Amino acid sequence: MSTTTPVSPARPPATDGPPATDGLPADYAREIDRLDMAPLWTVLSNLVPEHPTPKAVPHVWPYAMVREALLESGRLISAEKAERRVLVLENPGHRGEHRATASIYAGLQLILPGERAPEHRHTQSALRFVIESDGAYTSVEGARIDMAPFDLVLTPRWRWHAHGHDGQQPGVWLDGLDIPMISLFQSGFAERIGDNEAPARRADISPAMHAAGLKPATGTPAAGFGLMHYPFATWRPALDAARAGGSDPHEGVRLEFTDPASGGPVLPTLSAFAQLIAAGTTTRSIRRTESAIVVGVEGQGRLVVGTAAGATVTITIGPRDVAVVPSWAPLQIHADGGTDLVLFSLSDRAAQAALGLYREDRS
């Protein structure tokens, strides 16, 4: 039996073609273009730059301004019809690309009392940082997790999850996903309820298990069921306890949320942090290769962020405001007024560290 190897159809001969570039004869430039080739030496500095050159720019979404638009979406479309009622936070440097930075998707999700967003799962990993809630919840693999303001809730990749609301006031949280990273590898898959059977309802056993210093033994029913809920009531006192050990001049007190089973980041691609800057203080400048989304939790402050052009942008941040600090942008944080500034942030450090790419510079 004979077989044939498919080949790409040949492109028709170029008639106009690109102009001569860097001294290349015009006919040669047209010929390599016809062959789907290009001279590296004309673009090398863009492909392999001397330092990170992010498209993302420093930006802020003041919650007082965006909340009404989010609530209006609840009047315009149901959670069932939308599947997930979310307003995507698009960085001005990435408009039309549905991302807050080159590597991170972020959005504000709204769920109203009595609603339930249907079950689905996907290869993209997600974290939820709760902005408002008096009865909103998520379920992961059938385990219900009740949300309170400033809780961190995880949805690891390929886990069935749904959202619901038993309270009286709107529920809002920040979604952070690695969608751009998964899109880069073209490895995105999703299933919705009806494609396969949803998991049976069960209690979330992970907090009690991990609080006791335990993790599942291989082969037990709980195997692979990691910690998914980091309540504000637990992590906020940890910041106060940590400050007793001193404050870093570049970061104040900064703690990383970790997976108790591995000691590593909460998700393979995304890291999460809690940070406290003492009232009336200013951090020294630091720049990191990670791209970060920052959320105000307590107090009032300013993020002074450098730009690629050498200028600085000052972002005022307070509770529930969401801001972007691009890769390799110098950052200083001011805690204004008489109260400490508490921040939550998520970044792509986990993926960068796994690939050996993460770097930082402290001035």
N, C-alpha and C positions, 0 to 999 in steps of 0.2 A: 504494500500500500504506500503510495507516494504522499508526501506532505509538502506544503509550501509554507514559507516563512513570511508573515505579513510585513510589509515595509510601509513607512510613511510616504504618502504621495509627494512627488517632487513639486517644489514650488515653481511657478512659472518664472521665466527670466524677468529680472527687474528692468524696468524701462527708465525710470528716473533714478531711484536709489538714493542713498545718503550722500551728502557732499563729502569731499575729501576731509579727513580728520587727522590732525597733527602731522601733516605732510604726506599722508597716504594719497596715492593717485586715486582719482575719482572712480576709474574703472575697477581698481582693486577693491575699494570700499564697497562698490556695488556687488562684486563677486562674492566676497565673504558674507555680505548680508543675504545674498541669494542662498548661500549654503547654511544659513542659520548660525552664523558665527559672528563674533565681535572681538575687536582688539582689547585685551585686558589692560594694556598700558594707558588707555584713555580713561579708565574708570577705577583703576587700582586704589587710588586714595579714598574713593567712596566705599569700596568693598572692604578694604582693610584700613580703617582710619587710625590715626594716632591716638585717639581717645574716643569714648562713646559720644555719639551724635544723635541723641534721641529726637524723634519727631514730637513727642509729647512735650507740652509746656506746663509750667506751674499754673494751677487753676483751682478754683474753689466753687462749690455748689452750696451757698448758704441755705441751711435747711428752712429758715423762715420764708425764703423766697420760693423754694421748689415744692414745699409741702402742699400748697394749694393746687398746683398743677397735678400732683400725685393724687390728691383726693378727687379732683375732677375726673381723672381716669376711671375712678370707681363708679362715677355716675354715667360714664359713657360705655363701659364694657364690663361684662361679668367675669369673674375669675374662671368660671367654667369655659366660657367662650374664648377667653384669652389664653387659657391653659396656665400661664403665669402672667399676672398683671404687673408689669415692670416698666419703669422708665429708665432706659439705658443712659448711663453717664458717659457722654462722648467728649473726650478731650478735644479742645479746639485744634490741636495738631493732628488729630485722627478723625476728623469729621467724616461721617459716612462709613466708617470702618467698625462701628459698634464696639469701641474699646476705650478704656480710660488711659491705658498706656499701651505700648506695643505688645506687651505680653499678658495684660490683665484686662478682663472684662469686669465691669462693675455696673450695678443698677440698683435702684430703689424699688422694692417690691411691696405692694399693698394688698392686704387681705382684710375684708370687712366682716363684722360679726355675722355668724351663721354660714359663712362661705366655706367651701372646701376646694382647694386646687387639686386636680386629679393626680393619681399615682403615675410616676414615670421614673426611668433611670437612664443614665448616660455615662459615657466614658470620661466626660469632663468632671473634675473634682470641684466642689463648691464649699464655701464657708458663708455663714450668715452672721452678721453683726446686728443685733436687735436695736432698733431706734425707738420704736414705740410698741407697747404691748400690754394688754390687761387680760389676756385670754387666748392669744394666738399660740399656735403650736406647730411643730413639724413632726413627722414620723419618718423614721429611717428603718428599713427592713421590718416594719410593723411596730417598732418601739416608739411610743409617744414621748416627745421632749417638749415640755412647756417652756415658753419663751418669756423672759423678763427683760426690761430695758438694759442694754449694754451687755447682755449675754453673748457669748460666742458659741455657735452651733455648727457642726461639721456635717457635710454630706459627702463621704468618700465616693470615689468613682464606682460606677456600676452597682450602686445600692438603690433599691426601690425607695422612693420618698414621696411624700405628699405634705400639704399644708392645710391647716384649718383654723377656725376661730370660734371659741365658745364665750367670748367676753362681750363687752358693750361698746368699746371704742376701737377705732381702726388700728390694725397692726401693720407696722412698717419695719422692714429690715434692709440692710445693705447686703446685696449679693456680690460676692467676689468669686470669680471662676477663672480657670486656666484655659478658657475657650481659644484665645489666640495661639497658645502653644499647641493645643491639640490640632487646630486648623493647620498649623505649619507642617505637622507630620501627616496631615490628611487621614487621621485615625479616629475620627469622631463617629460614634454609633449611639443610637438612642432607641428605647422601647417604651411604649405607652401601655397603660392598662388596657387589656383586651388583646394585646400582642402575646402576652404571657400572663400566668396567674400571679396576682400580687401576694406578698407574704402574709401569713397569718398575724393577727394583732398580738403583741406581747409587750411586757414591761421593759423599760430600759435598765438593764442590769449593770451597765458600764460604770456609773459613778461609784456605787458601793464596791465593786470589784477593784477598781483602780485606787480608790481611797484607802483600801486595805493593803495596798502594795502588791496586788495580785494581777496576773494576766492569764488568759486562757492557756491551758495545756493543749498541745496538738491533739486533735481528735475529739475534744469535748464539744458539746453543743454550742458553747459560747465562743468557740475558736473563731478568730478573725473579727470579733465584735469589739472594736476599740472604743476609747473614750470619745464621745461626740459632743459633750455639753460642758462648757466652761462658764459657770454662772458668774455674773458680776459680783454677787455677794461673796464669792470665794476669791476671785482674782484681785478685787480692789484692796482688801486688807493685806494681800501679799505685797503690794507696792509699798504700803506704809511700813511693813516689816522689813522690806529690803532696804529702805532708805536709812535704817539704823546702821547699815554697814557702810554708809558713805555714798556720795554722789559722783558720777563721772562728769568731768567738765564738758565733754562733748555731747553727752546723752542724758544727763540727769540720772534718774533711775529708770532703766529699760530692761524689761523681762520678756523672754520669749515663751509663748505657749508651746508646749511640747506634747508629743505622743508618749504617754507613760510606758507603753510596751517597748518602744525603741529608744526613747530619749531624744529622738530627732524631731524635725518640724512636724506640725500637725497634719500636713498633707505632703505628698512627694514633690509637688510643684510650687506650693504656696506656704509662706511663713506668716506668722501672726505675732504681734508684740503689744505689750502694755507699757506705757511710759508716763513718768511723773517728773515735771519740772517745778522746782520749789518756787513759791510765790516771790515775785520781784527779781528773779534771776534770769540770766541769759546763757545759753550754751555756746561753746566755741564752735567754729565752723567745722563741718564734717561733710564729706561726700562719699557716696556708696554707689556701686554699680547696680544695685537693686533699684527697680522702679517701685514706688510705694503709693498706696492709698491711705490717707490719714483721716481719722474721724475724731472730732472733739467729744469729750466725755464730761469733764468738769472744768470749771474755770474759764478764763478768757486769755488769749495769747495771740502771738503773731509768729508765722513761719516766714523767715526771710530766705528766699530761694534764689540762687543764681541761675542765669540763663546762658545758653550757648554763645550769645553775643557779648557776654561779660557784664550785662546789667543785672539788677536784682529786682525781684517781685516780692512785695510784702503782702502776705495773706493773713487776714484777721480770721481767727478760728475760735469758735465757742462750741457748746454742747450741740451735737448732732450735725454740725457742719462737716462736709466731706471735701477733702483737698487732695491734689496730686503733687508729689515730689518726683520729678523725672530722674532717670539714671544719671549719675555723676554730677548732679546739680549740688553746689555748695549749699548747706542748710544750717541756719541758726534758728533757735527757738527761744522766744521771749515769753515768760509767764507774767502777764500784766496784773495789776491790782493786788489785792491782799490775799488771794487764794491760790492754791497750787493749780497747775495746769495738768490735767490728765488726758492722755491721748491713747487711742487704739490705732494700730496700723496693720496692714497686710502688704506683702510684697512677694516678688518672685525670687527671693533669696534662696529658697529651698532648691529650686531648679538650677539656679546658678551655682550653688555650692556643690550639688551633685555632679555637675559638669566641670568643676574646677575653675569656674569663671569669676566667682565673687571676689571683689576687692574693695577696699575703702582707704580713704586718705584723711588724716586728721591734721588740721592746720594748727 
